[in-house]
Amino acid sequence: MPFRSSSDSLSLTRRRVLSGLSGATVASMLTVGTAGCLGDDSPGSDDFPEGVQFDTDWPTYAHDDANTAFLREGSAVSDPVVEYEADFGMPLAEPAAIGSVAYTASDPIRIVDVAGGAVIAEAPGDSWVTPTVLDDTLYAPGVTVQGPRRMPVYHADSGRDFRSIELPGIPTTAPAFSNQRKTMFVGLRDERICAVDLDSGEVRWTRDLFGAVRKPPAVNLGLVFVVTEGQRLYCLGTDGSGYWQTQLETAEPVAPVVGDNRVYVAGWDRIAALERRNGSVVWEDSGGVHRRLAFDGKRLYCSKGDLRALDTATGEEVWTYSSADSAPSVADDTVYVGTDEGNLVALKRGGTGPLEERERWSISLGDYVGHSLAATDGRVFCPVTRDDGPMSLTVVADASIAGPNVSKTTATAGGSDE
């Protein structure tokens, strides 16, 4: 069946004009069905993507392949102490983390046992790109002796390379994976995305897009959502089929987030929820963001000076917190966010109560906390600019599990959890 524009199924009052694909791209992107073939998108009160496979730890950017930044399986920090302060420099991008081990978004990637206070190993990486860990295997774009078009694959515990995957272009993102863990999807520098068989390493398909792919794609329920620097969002099938595309209508777009019914996009002056099946606008908000989103199914968390929690079904603002400078990250019943005063703050994510009842604790870490954070069971991994200048990694842990090198830094208690 022919490529469908989402305008085919919108009313005049809700219509958003979707740009058509051009030339050879149209010829190579035929849909396997109409918009309705993508499933029933009847909105519900909880849109969490049940297909995602990463429940524990923080093995990739924004926790999972859907980019939710929500750790469902794991306890939040209730009694915070500074467990680890790195003695090396790194960019202010979130690491990946498995238990007490961090994988920094840097070149080289440093594999750090924060409980033991030691760097275990190093491996080539790409600054500002969060690596991905799957089944004790570490994936990250980075220039190696094997050539710029190869994705090196390392042992996650030692950093030793044991494989490389030849790609059709230079990778710009770490891989995202299909729900079945059979295929990985990687952005390429030459305005393409490719799909690679995870077992064989063979390229299954590539797609030309308008604009470079710099943000991690979002994957769920057989669909891949890709944001480009051409300010477009593409909806592709995991088999390479093309379903729809739309203009993002905002500058500096962040990575998309996909639920079971909707896909959420944002940039400097727009946040929007779109129907997953055809890209039509469900709701939009002009507040914007300057960091990635977080999403727990019922609420979308958006940071731009203030942290705002929006109802995912309606876009209504449920609560707000000032001030917030980093992207939010969610663990269990708690939202973590860094402030422009250099504090890590833990907030109650439920309810609609006032500010004094929402803040659980705050701990001072330096001059600046951000851009985004990673969380595992009882730990928060924070890129920090310290008071004396260096940018590095600080880890806040619950006192019950913290390693032996704990700082005496104490937290300020917040409001009630009632």
ABEGO torsion letter per residue (X at the ends): XBBBBAAAABBAAABBBBBBBBEAAAAABBBABBAAAAEBABBBABABBAABABABEBABBGGBAAGAGBBABEBBBABBBBABBBABBBBABBBBBBEABBBBBBOBBBBBBAAAGBBABBBBBBBGBBBBBBGGBBBBBEBBAAEAABBBBBBAAAGBBABBBBBABBBABBBBBBAAGABBBBBBAAGBBBBBBAAAGBBABBBBBBEBBABBBBBBGGBBBBBBAAGBBBBBBAAGBBABBBBAGBBGBBBBBBBAABBBBBBAABBBBBBAAAGBBABBBAAEBABBBBBAGABBBBBBGBBBBBBAAAGBBABBBOBBABBBBBBEABBBBBBAAGBBBBBBABEABBAAAABABBBBAEABBOABBBBBBGBBBBBBBBAAGBBBBBBBBBAAABBAABBABBBBBBBBAX
